[in-house]
Amino acid sequence: MDSYFKKRYNSFKFALQGLNSAVRSEPHMRLHILSAIGVIVAGFLLDVTKTEWCLLAGSIGLVITAEIFNTAIETLTNLVSPEHNPLAGKTKDLAAAAVLVAAITAAIVGLIIFTPYLLDLLNAW
């Protein structure tokens, strides 16, 4: 039984190491984290609803997950294809496109949620 819990602990530890690696090595990941912090602060300041929090949290998670997959795919592609290869380039482009789609989706969700709150603030002035 100890072996089971030790394996689960190690899996969690390795996952945190991967997250730490992505944050330290990827400038875009740091930008996503900074944006997520801004969204969280705005959510508290504007007192968004629980449903809106769920949508914002899901959007943040989607973008960060996409960026981690992108980093993993790029790293693996560099490993297996160190020389220029059109298929390796296409693989990297597709992974980057997934991050772009996730980020655009998150931005749309943010606009839908925050625009009415911001318009209310402007109208209050």
C-alpha positions as CSV (number, residue, x, y, z in Angstrom):
1,M,0.0,0.0,0.0
2,D,2.9,2.4,0.8
3,S,4.1,1.8,-2.8
4,Y,0.8,2.9,-4.2
5,F,0.8,6.2,-2.3
6,K,4.5,6.8,-3.0
7,K,3.8,6.3,-6.8
8,R,0.9,8.8,-6.6
9,Y,3.1,11.3,-4.7
10,N,5.9,10.9,-7.2
11,S,3.4,11.4,-10.1
12,F,2.2,14.6,-8.5
13,K,5.7,15.8,-7.8
14,F,6.8,15.2,-11.5
15,A,3.7,17.0,-12.7
16,L,4.6,20.0,-10.5
17,Q,8.1,19.9,-11.9
18,G,6.7,20.0,-15.4
19,L,4.6,23.0,-14.6
20,N,7.5,24.7,-13.0
21,S,9.6,23.9,-16.1
22,A,7.0,25.4,-18.4
23,V,6.7,28.6,-16.3
24,R,10.5,29.0,-16.1
25,S,11.4,28.2,-19.7
26,E,8.4,29.5,-21.8
27,P,7.9,33.3,-22.0
28,H,4.3,32.7,-23.4
29,M,3.5,30.6,-20.3
30,R,4.5,33.5,-18.1
31,L,2.3,35.8,-20.1
32,H,-0.6,33.4,-19.7
33,I,0.0,33.3,-15.9
34,L,0.1,37.1,-15.7
35,S,-3.1,37.3,-17.8
36,A,-4.8,34.8,-15.5
37,I,-3.8,36.8,-12.5
38,G,-5.3,39.9,-14.1
39,V,-8.5,38.1,-14.9
40,I,-8.7,36.8,-11.3
41,V,-8.2,40.3,-9.9
42,A,-10.8,41.7,-12.2
43,G,-13.2,38.9,-11.3
44,F,-12.9,39.8,-7.6
45,L,-13.1,43.6,-8.2
46,L,-16.2,43.2,-10.4
47,D,-17.8,40.6,-8.2
48,V,-18.6,38.1,-11.0
49,T,-21.1,35.3,-10.4
50,K,-20.2,31.7,-9.6
51,T,-21.1,30.7,-13.1
52,E,-18.9,33.4,-14.5
53,W,-16.1,32.2,-12.2
54,C,-16.5,28.7,-13.6
55,L,-16.2,29.9,-17.2
56,L,-13.2,32.1,-16.3
57,A,-11.5,29.2,-14.5
58,G,-12.2,26.8,-17.3
59,S,-10.8,29.3,-19.9
60,I,-7.7,29.9,-17.8
61,G,-7.2,26.1,-17.5
62,L,-7.8,25.6,-21.2
63,V,-5.1,28.1,-22.2
64,I,-2.5,26.9,-19.7
65,T,-3.1,23.3,-20.6
66,A,-2.8,24.1,-24.3
67,E,0.5,25.9,-23.7
68,I,1.8,23.0,-21.7
69,F,0.9,20.6,-24.5
70,N,2.4,23.0,-27.0
71,T,5.7,23.0,-25.0
72,A,5.7,19.2,-24.7
73,I,5.1,18.7,-28.5
74,E,7.8,21.3,-29.4
75,T,10.3,19.7,-27.0
76,L,9.6,16.2,-28.4
77,T,9.7,17.4,-32.0
78,N,13.1,19.0,-31.3
79,L,14.3,15.8,-29.8
80,V,13.2,13.5,-32.7
81,S,13.9,15.9,-35.5
82,P,16.9,18.2,-34.7
83,E,17.4,19.1,-38.3
84,H,14.9,21.1,-40.3
85,N,12.0,19.0,-41.4
86,P,8.8,20.3,-43.0
87,L,6.7,17.8,-41.0
88,A,8.4,18.8,-37.7
89,G,7.6,22.5,-38.6
90,K,4.0,21.6,-39.4
91,T,3.7,19.7,-36.0
92,K,5.0,22.8,-34.2
93,D,2.7,25.1,-36.1
94,L,-0.3,23.0,-35.3
95,A,0.5,22.9,-31.6
96,A,1.0,26.7,-31.6
97,A,-2.4,27.0,-33.4
98,A,-4.1,25.1,-30.6
99,V,-2.8,27.6,-28.1
100,L,-3.9,30.5,-30.3
101,V,-7.4,29.0,-30.6
102,A,-7.6,28.5,-26.8
103,A,-6.4,32.0,-26.1
104,I,-8.9,33.5,-28.5
105,T,-11.7,31.5,-27.0
106,A,-10.6,32.6,-23.5
107,A,-10.5,36.3,-24.7
108,I,-14.0,36.0,-26.1
109,V,-15.3,34.5,-22.8
110,G,-13.6,37.3,-20.9
111,L,-15.2,39.9,-23.2
112,I,-18.6,38.4,-22.8
113,I,-18.3,38.3,-19.0
114,F,-16.5,41.6,-18.3
115,T,-18.0,44.0,-20.9
116,P,-21.3,44.4,-19.1
117,Y,-19.6,45.0,-15.8
118,L,-17.2,47.6,-17.4
119,L,-20.1,49.3,-19.2
120,D,-22.0,49.6,-15.9
121,L,-18.9,51.2,-14.3
122,L,-18.6,53.7,-17.1
123,N,-22.3,54.5,-17.0
124,A,-22.0,55.1,-13.2
125,W,-19.5,57.8,-13.8
